[in-house]
Amino acid sequence: MAIAYESLIQGDANAIGARRQRALADLDQASRIENYEEAVEAHNRIKECDLEMMALQSQTNELAAAQRYQQSQTAQFKHGLTPEERETARKSYSIPNDVPPQEREKFYDKMERDYAANKAKLHRMRANGEYRQTTDQGG
């Protein structure tokens, strides 16, 4: 089972929150006993926690924006393909002549799904370094 990035971020947020709570308690204690150095040190830890939380919030916002973009692309284009890619997929295969017109859309849909699957496979292979495009495809 894959670990969700969101759960890692939540774990980080919980850890930062716990450290901040400890620093607040230390600040309170230092204030009660009037220990200036410990109060300053606790105050600095609180500021560090606040900065870490702001950075984590920024990461969370970036993740949310990326997810919204991905969802919009998938929702906007059938099978995640642009209109040009859908046209290419439809032209990549020929439909047998004996297929009635009302059944042709099923064939087109299958062609587009196959094209999208191959496109995803190519992206995955490139990302993993299994496939690299070169200018010299010849031997």
C-alpha positions in Angstrom: 0.0 0.0 0.0 1.4 3.4 -1.0 1.9 6.1 1.6 -0.2 9.1 0.9 1.7 12.4 0.7 -1.2 14.0 2.6 -0.7 11.7 5.6 3.0 12.6 5.7 2.2 16.3 5.7 -0.4 15.7 8.5 2.3 13.9 10.5 4.7 16.8 10.0 2.0 19.3 11.1 1.2 17.2 14.2 4.9 17.1 15.1 5.3 20.8 14.6 2.2 21.5 16.7 3.5 19.3 19.5 6.9 21.1 19.5 5.1 24.5 19.6 3.0 23.4 22.5 6.1 22.3 24.4 7.8 25.7 23.6 4.7 27.5 24.8 4.7 25.6 28.1 8.4 26.3 28.4 7.8 30.0 27.8 5.1 30.0 30.4 7.4 28.3 32.9 10.3 30.6 32.2 8.0 33.6 32.6 6.7 32.4 35.9 10.3 31.9 37.3 11.4 35.1 35.5 14.2 33.4 33.6 14.9 35.7 30.7 17.3 33.4 28.8 14.9 30.5 28.8 12.0 32.7 27.9 13.9 34.0 24.8 14.9 30.5 23.9 11.3 29.2 24.1 10.1 32.3 22.2 12.6 31.5 19.4 11.4 27.9 19.2 7.8 29.1 18.9 8.9 31.4 16.0 10.7 28.4 14.3 7.6 26.3 14.6 5.5 29.0 13.1 7.9 29.4 10.2 7.9 25.6 9.7 4.1 25.6 9.7 4.0 28.4 7.1 6.3 26.4 4.9 4.2 23.3 5.3 1.1 25.2 4.5 2.8 26.5 1.3 3.6 22.9 0.4 0.0 21.9 1.1 -1.3 24.7 -1.1 1.0 23.7 -3.9 -0.2 20.1 -3.7 -3.8 21.2 -3.7 -3.2 23.4 -6.7 -1.5 20.5 -8.6 -4.4 18.1 -7.7 -6.9 20.7 -8.9 -5.0 21.1 -12.2 -4.8 17.4 -12.7 -8.5 17.0 -12.0 -9.4 19.8 -14.4 -7.3 18.3 -17.1 -8.9 14.9 -16.6 -12.4 16.4 -16.4 -11.8 18.7 -19.4 -10.5 16.0 -21.7 -12.0 12.6 -22.2 -9.6 9.9 -21.0 -7.2 12.8 -20.2 -6.5 13.4 -23.8 -6.5 16.7 -25.7 -8.7 17.0 -28.7 -5.7 16.6 -30.9 -4.6 13.4 -29.1 -8.2 12.0 -29.4 -8.1 12.7 -33.1 -4.7 10.9 -33.4 -6.0 8.0 -31.5 -9.1 7.7 -33.8 -6.9 7.8 -36.9 -4.4 5.3 -35.5 -6.7 2.3 -36.2 -9.3 1.5 -38.8 -12.8 0.4 -37.9 -14.0 -2.7 -39.8 -16.5 -1.8 -42.5 -19.1 -4.2 -41.1 -19.4 -2.3 -37.8 -22.8 -0.4 -37.8 -22.6 3.4 -37.4 -24.2 3.2 -33.9 -21.5 0.9 -32.7 -18.6 3.0 -34.0 -18.5 5.2 -30.9 -17.6 2.1 -28.8 -14.6 1.5 -31.1 -13.5 5.1 -30.9 -13.8 5.0 -27.1 -11.6 1.9 -27.0 -9.0 3.5 -29.3 -8.8 6.6 -27.0 -8.5 4.5 -23.9 -5.7 2.5 -25.5 -4.0 5.7 -26.6 -4.3 7.2 -23.1 -2.9 4.0 -21.5 0.1 4.0 -23.9 0.7 7.7 -23.2 0.7 7.1 -19.5 3.0 4.1 -19.9 5.4 6.2 -22.0 5.4 9.0 -19.3 6.0 6.4 -16.6 8.9 4.7 -18.5 10.5 8.1 -19.2 10.2 9.1 -15.5 11.8 5.8 -14.4 14.6 6.0 -17.0 13.4 2.9 -18.8 12.9 4.8 -22.0 14.7 7.8 -23.3 14.1 9.6 -26.5 17.2 10.1 -28.6 17.7 12.0 -31.8 19.3 9.0 -33.4 16.7 6.2 -33.4 18.7 4.2 -35.9 21.3 1.5 -35.1 
